Amino acid sequence: MKVASTEIKNRLAKYLDASFTEPVTIERSGREVAVLVSAKEFKRLKEIEMKYKDELIINGDEDRIKTLRGLMNESHITDKDIEDIKEIWK
């Protein structure tokens, strides 16, 4: 779901509720500037990031870390997706 920042300002409660079921992309002047996700989804993403971040740092591959962080910004990523990516990078 994409929404203008003025719409968020005017109807925040509506979009907070919507964020429980899907990410809400906030746009300003036609540009994506933020994504609103539920606290539960944010926690899940942070846990995935932390799980794999240390492993990638140990391997010394900064490009992989940057790629992983980009993926973590997407709210539809799963543990299986990360495992598949790790297999490709081996």
C-alpha positions in Angstrom: 0.0 0.0 0.0 1.3 3.4 -0.9 0.1 6.6 0.7 1.0 10.3 0.6 2.6 11.8 3.7 -0.3 14.3 4.0 -2.8 11.3 4.0 -0.7 9.7 6.8 -0.9 12.9 8.8 -4.6 13.1 8.4 -5.5 9.5 9.0 -2.6 8.0 11.1 -4.8 5.6 13.1 -6.1 4.0 9.9 -2.6 3.4 8.5 -1.3 2.1 11.8 -4.1 -0.5 11.7 -3.3 -1.3 8.1 0.4 -1.8 9.0 -0.6 -4.9 11.0 -1.5 -6.7 7.8 0.8 -5.1 5.2 3.6 -2.5 4.9 2.4 1.0 4.3 4.8 2.9 2.0 4.8 6.6 2.6 5.5 9.0 -0.2 6.4 12.7 -0.2 6.3 14.5 -3.5 6.0 11.2 -5.4 9.1 9.7 -3.8 9.0 6.8 -1.3 10.4 8.1 1.9 9.4 5.6 4.6 7.7 2.3 5.2 5.3 1.8 8.2 5.3 -1.8 9.5 3.9 -3.3 12.7 6.2 -3.6 15.7 6.0 -7.3 15.4 7.2 -7.3 11.8 10.0 -4.8 12.6 11.1 -7.1 15.4 11.1 -10.1 13.1 13.1 -8.3 10.5 15.7 -7.1 13.1 16.0 -10.7 14.4 16.7 -12.0 10.9 19.2 -9.2 10.3 21.1 -9.9 13.6 21.0 -13.6 13.0 22.9 -13.3 9.7 24.8 -10.0 10.2 27.4 -11.5 12.5 28.0 -14.4 10.2 28.5 -12.1 7.2 30.8 -9.9 9.2 32.9 -12.9 10.2 33.2 -13.9 6.6 34.4 -10.3 5.8 32.0 -9.7 2.9 30.8 -6.1 3.2 28.9 -6.3 -0.1 26.8 -9.1 1.2 26.0 -7.2 4.3 24.8 -4.2 2.2 22.7 -6.5 0.1 21.2 -8.1 3.2 20.4 -4.8 4.8 18.6 -3.8 1.6 16.6 -7.0 1.7 15.8 -6.5 5.3 14.0 -3.2 4.4 11.5 -5.3 2.5 8.9 -6.6 4.8 8.1 -9.7 2.9 11.4 -11.5 3.4 11.3 -14.9 5.0 13.9 -17.1 6.7 13.8 -19.4 3.7 14.6 -16.5 1.4 17.8 -15.8 3.5 18.7 -19.4 3.4 18.4 -19.5 -0.4 20.5 -16.4 -0.7 23.2 -17.9 1.5 23.3 -21.0 -0.7 23.8 -18.9 -3.8 26.7 -17.0 -2.2 28.6 -20.1 -1.2 
